[in-house]
Amino acid sequence: MFDTKEKKEVISKHQNHTTDTGSPEVQVAIFTARIKEIAEHLSKNKKDFGALRGLQKLVSKRKKLVSYLQKTDASKYSQLVKELGIRG
């Protein structure tokens, strides 16, 4: 499970300042980590449709945030996409 220690690590890697926990960059990074974890779970448990629904919701939320980031700050968007390896 995605525990507090891993979440703090992801936040510290992508935050803009020391108290930043809610910027789009941080949220996208957290969603990406959770998506990877759920995808791994689904590869072992193919019939877990509740997890599949949760994965779809997370992917949708991340897509909206990435789109927002692309519109507002293209340089941060391109850096984040490279760093996280999303959007081919």
N, C-alpha and C positions, 0 to 999 in steps of 0.2 A: 504494500500500500504506500501511497505517496505521503510520507510522514513530514513532520514539522521541520526536521533538520534539512531534508532535501528541498523543501519549499523555501526555507531561508537562504539556502545556497543559490537557488535559481534567482530569487529576488535580489540578492546582493550582486549577482553577476550582471543584472540588467537594469538596475535602478539608476536614476539620474542624480539623486542626492541621497543623503543618509536616511531620511525618513520617507523616501518614495516607495510606496507599496501598491499604488493604484494606477500608475501611468499605463497607457496602452502597451508600451514595450514590455513591462513587467507582466501584465495580464496575458499577453500573447505567449510569453515564455512559460508561464505557469500552465496555461491551457495546453501548450505543446508537450510539456512533460507528462501531464495527465493523459493526453491522447495516446502517447507512446505506451504508457502503462496499460491503458484499457485495450489497446490494439494487441498487445502481447497476451493479455488475459483472454481475448476473444480468439486468438489463434489456438489456444488450448481448449476453450469452451465454446464451441461453435454455435450451440443452441441457447446461449445466454442472451435472450432478446432484450432484456432490461438493460444490460450493459451496452448492447448495440445501440439502443435508443439514446442512452447517455452519451455515447461516443458521437452520434450524429448531432446532438445538441451542442456538444463542445466544439465540434468542427465548425458548426454554423456560427457560434459566437466568435470563434477565433477569426473566421473569414470576415465577419463584420468589422472587427477591430483592426484587422490588417488593412481592409479597404479604407477605413477611417484614417489610419496612419499614413497610407499612401496619398490620400487627398491633402492632409494637413502638413506633413513633413516628409518629403520624398527621400531625403538623405538618411533619416532614421529608419525609414521603411526598408531601403535597400540594404542597409547595414544589418538590420534585424533578420531579414530574409536570408541573407548569406550566413549569418551566425547560426540560425536555427535549422537551416536546410529545408525550408518550406517553400512552396511554389516553385516548381521546376522551371 
